[in-house]
Amino acid sequence: MGNVRHFLTIAETPAEAVVRMLDRAIALRARPQPTLLAGKTLLCLFQKSSLRTRISFEQAMRSLGGDVMSMSGPEVGIGGRESPQDIARVVSSMVDAVMARVTDHQTLEQFASVSGVPIINGLSDYAHPAQALADALTVIDEFSPGKVSGVNGRTIAFVGDGNNVARSLGAICAKLGMNFAVCSPPGYELEQDWVARTQAAAAGGKIEVLSDPVEAVLHADAIYCDTFISMGQEAERTERLAAFKKYQINSELVEQAPRHAIVLHCLPATRGVEITDDIMDGPRSRVFPQARNRLDAQMGLLAELLG
């Protein structure tokens, strides 16, 4: 289905399309278009539990005049009762787009290989591109309101696990000309080949892989963190907490950053573990505006793919 545009990763999405999504998010926030997607339907499939992803996609679709339905767990039976390809063939004949939040990124690729409508990644073990759009929008709001190009040259420091969120954040930094400093303990870093590919495709920004949190935040405009223990990693809890002990976002670390630096978290947060209450609720935090931006970002994404 080579003529169908999917949204599986930021890396696979052309930079100009990413910019258009963000531009449309900003425009729709200011000037709603309540009939833009009238007559179109989005299907949301959930293998993993969801709060922000479900609310933001459902509300975004409704805000643009479209219809939405959501299904989860055994009701869908992805890879169990039915193969991903068979599911995709059926549902893509009945709806206009599918957003799926899945355990294995390969499931999305299998959907996309046969789907006649756009497949949107609502989260996989490899990437979280919808979150990255909201992250970028939050940085734009802070440092260049209404102007996507104004964040060129800004620096985001991600402190924690080199995971799906980190990959998508680093990729969108590269697309927008921002610098990305990713700081992880040994054994939890982003893959070297991913770093090389992303840097090669970057629009002027640079990627740094570091192990010292203080070094990472010294020149940061935004400090970003995520949970140390993602869904499916509960058995690694003791090992992970020990490895990430020095990577908490707390007042001592934030004080090393420039005074204008803001703090971001994709949520849900384990307060007192990867981030302290005084930082999460403090004046530098943009965590809850960031969460709210999921709605605007999803409107921009859906408008670009379906409008």
VMD Tcl script that draws the C-alpha trace (Angstrom):
set ca {
  {0.00 0.00 0.00}
  {2.74 2.41 -1.03}
  {0.35 5.30 -1.77}
  {-1.06 5.34 1.78}
  {0.65 7.63 4.28}
  {1.17 5.99 7.65}
  {2.54 7.50 10.86}
  {4.62 4.78 12.49}
  {7.73 6.71 13.55}
  {9.00 10.28 13.41}
  {12.11 9.01 11.61}
  {10.02 7.67 8.71}
  {7.96 10.86 8.45}
  {9.42 13.57 6.18}
  {10.49 16.69 8.05}
  {8.12 18.85 6.00}
  {5.19 16.64 7.06}
  {6.18 16.92 10.73}
  {6.28 20.71 10.37}
  {2.87 20.72 8.67}
  {1.39 18.65 11.52}
  {2.71 21.13 14.07}
  {1.62 24.14 12.00}
  {-1.87 22.67 11.69}
  {-2.00 21.95 15.42}
  {-1.20 25.58 16.15}
  {-3.71 26.82 13.57}
  {-6.51 24.53 14.74}
  {-5.94 25.58 18.34}
  {-6.54 29.19 17.33}
  {-9.19 28.62 14.65}
  {-11.13 25.38 15.13}
  {-12.51 23.57 12.09}
  {-15.38 21.53 13.51}
  {-16.38 20.03 10.15}
  {-12.95 19.29 8.66}
  {-13.22 15.50 9.06}
  {-17.00 15.21 8.86}
  {-18.00 11.81 7.49}
  {-14.69 10.17 8.43}
  {-14.14 7.55 11.12}
  {-11.09 6.71 13.23}
  {-10.74 3.28 14.84}
  {-8.56 3.15 17.98}
  {-7.15 -0.26 18.94}
  {-5.52 -0.82 22.34}
  {-3.28 -3.71 23.33}
  {-1.89 -1.53 26.14}
  {-3.80 0.55 28.64}
  {-4.15 4.23 27.88}
  {-5.29 7.53 29.34}
  {-3.85 10.48 27.38}
  {-3.60 8.63 24.08}
  {-7.22 7.51 24.10}
  {-8.67 10.79 25.29}
  {-6.58 12.92 22.95}
  {-7.26 10.90 19.80}
  {-10.97 10.49 20.50}
  {-11.46 14.15 21.39}
  {-9.31 15.34 18.47}
  {-11.36 13.35 15.99}
  {-14.62 14.63 17.46}
  {-13.33 18.21 17.54}
  {-12.71 17.99 13.80}
  {-16.20 16.64 13.13}
  {-15.29 12.99 12.64}
  {-16.50 9.81 14.31}
  {-14.36 7.53 16.48}
  {-14.65 4.07 18.00}
  {-12.28 2.32 20.43}
  {-11.65 -1.37 21.08}
  {-9.24 -3.06 23.48}
  {-7.84 -6.33 24.82}
  {-9.47 -9.67 23.97}
  {-12.15 -7.84 22.02}
  {-9.52 -7.23 19.34}
  {-7.34 -10.34 19.76}
  {-4.35 -9.03 17.81}
  {-1.98 -11.88 17.03}
  {-4.08 -14.33 19.01}
  {-7.52 -14.91 17.65}
  {-6.59 -13.19 14.39}
  {-3.42 -12.10 12.62}
  {-2.53 -8.40 12.41}
  {-2.72 -8.56 8.61}
  {-6.24 -10.04 8.61}
  {-7.43 -7.47 11.14}
  {-5.96 -4.63 9.08}
  {-7.54 -5.87 5.85}
  {-10.97 -5.97 7.47}
  {-10.96 -2.74 9.45}
  {-9.33 -0.66 6.70}
  {-12.28 -1.51 4.46}
  {-14.67 0.06 6.98}
  {-12.91 3.08 8.51}
  {-10.73 5.95 7.30}
  {-7.76 5.52 9.67}
  {-6.57 3.24 12.45}
  {-4.69 4.34 15.57}
  {-3.13 1.38 17.38}
  {-1.35 1.24 20.74}
  {0.54 -2.04 20.68}
  {3.08 -4.15 22.51}
  {5.28 -4.97 19.51}
  {6.18 -2.41 16.84}
  {6.17 -5.20 14.25}
  {2.40 -5.37 14.67}
  {2.10 -1.84 13.29}
  {4.36 -2.70 10.38}
  {2.18 -5.72 9.61}
  {-0.93 -3.53 9.74}
  {0.65 -0.97 7.44}
  {1.84 -3.58 4.92}
  {-1.74 -4.40 3.90}
  {-3.88 -1.48 5.10}
  {-5.68 0.72 2.61}
  {-5.96 3.54 5.16}
  {-3.40 5.33 7.37}
  {-2.06 3.42 10.37}
  {-1.09 5.68 13.28}
  {1.25 4.60 16.06}
  {-0.33 5.43 19.43}
  {2.64 3.76 21.16}
  {4.80 0.72 20.54}
  {7.84 -0.74 22.24}
  {10.00 1.04 19.65}
  {8.46 4.48 19.21}
  {5.90 6.98 20.51}
  {5.64 9.54 17.70}
  {2.29 11.03 18.74}
  {3.85 11.96 22.09}
  {6.82 13.55 20.35}
  {4.52 15.91 18.44}
  {3.08 17.16 21.74}
  {6.59 17.47 23.19}
  {7.73 19.62 20.27}
  {4.57 21.71 20.48}
  {5.27 22.39 24.17}
  {8.79 23.61 23.39}
  {7.41 25.79 20.58}
  {4.83 27.27 22.96}
  {7.55 28.12 25.46}
  {10.28 29.54 23.23}
  {8.68 30.59 19.92}
  {4.88 30.71 20.25}
  {3.16 30.00 16.96}
  {6.40 29.58 15.03}
  {7.73 26.05 14.50}
  {11.02 27.21 12.99}
  {11.77 29.26 16.10}
  {12.93 26.20 18.05}
  {15.84 25.57 15.67}
  {19.01 25.46 17.78}
  {17.23 24.78 21.08}
  {18.41 21.84 23.19}
  {16.37 19.10 24.85}
  {18.10 16.91 27.42}
  {16.49 13.52 27.99}
  {17.63 11.94 31.26}
  {16.73 8.28 31.74}
  {16.08 5.13 29.74}
  {16.94 5.12 26.03}
  {13.43 3.94 25.20}
  {10.61 4.47 22.72}
  {9.93 7.99 24.01}
  {13.60 8.92 23.78}
  {13.83 7.65 20.18}
  {10.83 9.65 19.05}
  {11.93 12.76 20.92}
  {15.42 12.55 19.44}
  {14.00 12.04 15.97}
  {11.74 15.08 16.16}
  {14.61 17.18 17.49}
  {16.61 16.13 14.43}
  {13.73 16.99 12.07}
  {13.31 20.47 13.60}
  {16.99 21.37 13.90}
  {17.11 21.05 17.68}
  {19.96 19.54 19.67}
  {19.29 16.36 21.62}
  {21.33 15.26 24.61}
  {20.34 11.81 25.83}
  {21.76 10.68 29.16}
  {21.38 7.08 30.32}
  {23.19 4.67 32.64}
  {25.41 2.01 31.06}
  {23.36 -0.70 29.41}
  {20.31 1.49 28.86}
  {21.60 3.81 26.13}
  {20.01 4.39 22.75}
  {21.43 2.11 20.06}
  {24.53 3.45 18.32}
  {23.14 2.70 14.86}
  {19.97 4.65 15.68}
  {22.06 7.61 16.81}
  {24.16 7.48 13.64}
  {21.12 7.28 11.34}
  {19.27 10.04 13.15}
  {22.29 12.33 13.21}
  {22.89 11.76 9.48}
  {19.32 12.86 8.73}
  {19.32 15.81 11.16}
  {18.42 19.29 9.95}
  {21.34 21.01 11.63}
  {21.03 19.90 15.26}
  {23.40 17.50 16.98}
  {22.83 14.40 19.08}
  {24.95 13.73 22.15}
  {24.97 10.47 24.07}
  {26.07 11.07 27.66}
  {26.19 9.28 31.01}
  {26.50 12.28 33.37}
  {23.14 13.98 34.07}
  {24.81 17.25 35.06}
  {26.67 17.42 31.75}
  {23.42 16.70 29.91}
  {21.43 19.57 31.44}
  {24.13 22.28 31.49}
  {22.94 23.87 28.23}
  {19.41 22.50 28.09}
  {16.35 24.55 27.25}
  {14.15 21.63 28.31}
  {14.86 18.70 30.63}
  {12.79 15.62 29.86}
  {12.22 12.44 31.83}
  {10.10 9.32 31.63}
  {9.33 6.46 33.99}
  {12.25 4.17 34.74}
  {9.93 1.15 34.63}
  {7.65 1.02 31.60}
  {4.69 -1.31 31.11}
  {6.02 -4.85 30.73}
  {9.24 -4.16 32.66}
  {7.87 -4.72 36.17}
  {10.04 -7.82 36.67}
  {13.13 -5.60 36.24}
  {12.06 -3.13 38.92}
  {14.84 -3.73 41.48}
  {17.58 -3.79 38.85}
  {16.28 -0.68 37.11}
  {15.82 1.38 40.26}
  {19.42 0.68 41.21}
  {20.73 1.56 37.75}
  {18.76 4.82 37.48}
  {19.23 6.06 41.05}
  {21.47 8.96 39.99}
  {19.21 9.97 37.09}
  {16.34 11.49 39.03}
  {15.13 14.94 38.01}
  {15.34 16.82 41.30}
  {16.20 20.33 42.47}
  {19.93 19.61 42.68}
  {20.04 18.57 39.02}
  {17.67 21.23 37.70}
  {19.72 23.96 39.38}
  {22.61 23.00 37.08}
  {20.55 23.93 34.01}
  {20.05 27.46 32.62}
  {17.52 29.48 34.60}
  {15.05 29.48 31.71}
  {15.04 25.68 31.31}
  {11.68 23.96 31.60}
  {10.92 20.40 32.74}
  {8.86 17.87 30.75}
  {7.51 14.38 31.47}
  {5.34 12.28 29.15}
  {3.36 10.77 32.06}
  {2.35 8.71 33.91}
  {4.96 9.74 36.48}
  {6.22 7.78 39.46}
  {6.65 10.72 41.79}
  {9.69 10.48 44.00}
  {11.40 8.05 41.62}
  {12.31 9.65 38.26}
  {11.04 13.10 39.30}
  {10.42 14.79 42.65}
  {7.20 16.53 43.64}
  {8.82 19.95 43.98}
  {10.00 19.80 40.36}
  {6.86 18.22 38.92}
  {4.67 20.84 40.59}
  {7.19 23.68 40.51}
  {7.50 26.80 38.36}
  {9.71 25.17 35.76}
  {7.33 22.32 35.11}
  {5.34 22.27 31.88}
  {4.24 18.68 32.41}
  {0.50 19.32 32.44}
  {0.43 21.80 29.53}
  {2.51 19.16 27.71}
  {-0.19 16.57 28.43}
  {-2.90 18.98 27.23}
  {-0.92 19.49 24.04}
  {-1.57 15.85 23.16}
  {-5.03 16.98 22.01}
  {-3.78 19.78 19.76}
  {-0.97 17.62 18.39}
  {-3.41 14.84 17.54}
  {-5.67 17.32 15.77}
  {-2.73 18.45 13.65}
  {-1.77 14.85 12.91}
  {-5.31 13.78 11.93}
  {-5.86 16.92 9.86}
  {-2.64 16.26 7.95}
  {-3.37 12.58 7.30}
  {-7.11 12.79 6.67}
  {-7.96 16.42 5.86}
}
mol new
graphics top color blue
foreach p $ca { graphics top sphere $p radius 0.5 }
foreach p [lrange $ca 0 end-1] q [lrange $ca 1 end] { graphics top cylinder $p $q radius 0.2 }
display resetview
